[in-house]
Amino acid sequence: MNATISPEQLSGFFAVAPLLLGIIIYTVAWASKRNEGHDRTVPIGQTFACAGCGKRSVREHMVPQAHEGAVSYYCTKCASTARAV
């Protein structure tokens, strides 16, 4: 048996090898990163209390009201009654 590699086979291998290695590295990186970091909007436990009734909620669901340089957060129910008064 002749165990030599022809120059065409050798150049074909070196032409395809970088592409295959790139695809393998990209696939491994994608598979390891695809389920990371979905809920980064509110850290666990960070809530604000309503200044009127004390109900706790995230800041996006509260209504800010500025008075004398300070900001108070109200739930939607207390914010509508506070504006009516």
N, C-alpha and C positions, 0 to 999 in steps of 0.2 A: 504494500500500500504506500502510496505517496502522500505524506502528511504535510505538504506545503500549501500555503494559501496563495491564491492568485492575486495579483495586484488589483484587479477589478473588485474582487470580494473585499479586500482590505480597504480600499477607498470607499466602497459602498457602506461598509460598517462604520467608518469614521464620519461619513456624511450623515448617517441616521442617528448615531449614538447621542450627540448633543440635543437633538430634538426630543428623543425618548427620555433622556434624563431631565430635561426641562419640564416635560409633561408630568413626569412622576413627582418631581419636587413641587410643582404647582398644585397637583391633586392632593398631596399630603398636607400642604399648607392650608388649602381651602377646607379640607375635611376637619382639620384641627381648629379652625377659626369660625366655622359657620354657625355655631350655637353660642357664641360669646356675646355678652353685652346687649341684651334686648331691652331691659327696663332700666335705663339710666336717668330717667327724668326726676324721680324722687328717691333720695336715699331712704333706706328702711328706718321707720320711726320718725321721720321729719314731718310733723304736722303743725298746724296753727290752730289756736283756739279762738272762737268767736268772742268778740269783746262784749256782745250782748247776752248771749245765752250759754256760752262756754262749749258749744259743740265743736269737736275737733275734725279738721279736714285738711287736705292738701292746699297749698297756696293758690293753685290754679282754680279752685272751686270757691275761693273766698273773694269778697269785694273789699278792696282797700279804701279807706277814708282818711284823708290827712286833716289834722287839726292841731294848731299851735306847734308846728314843726315835727309832730309825731305822726306815725301811721298806725292805724288800728285796722284789723281785719274783721269783717263781719260775714256771717253766712248770708245766703241770698234772702232768707226770710227776715232776718233782723235788719239787713240793709234796706229792704223795701219799707219797713216800718220806721226806720230811723230817718229816711228821707221824707216821709210823709209828715213827720212831726215838726 
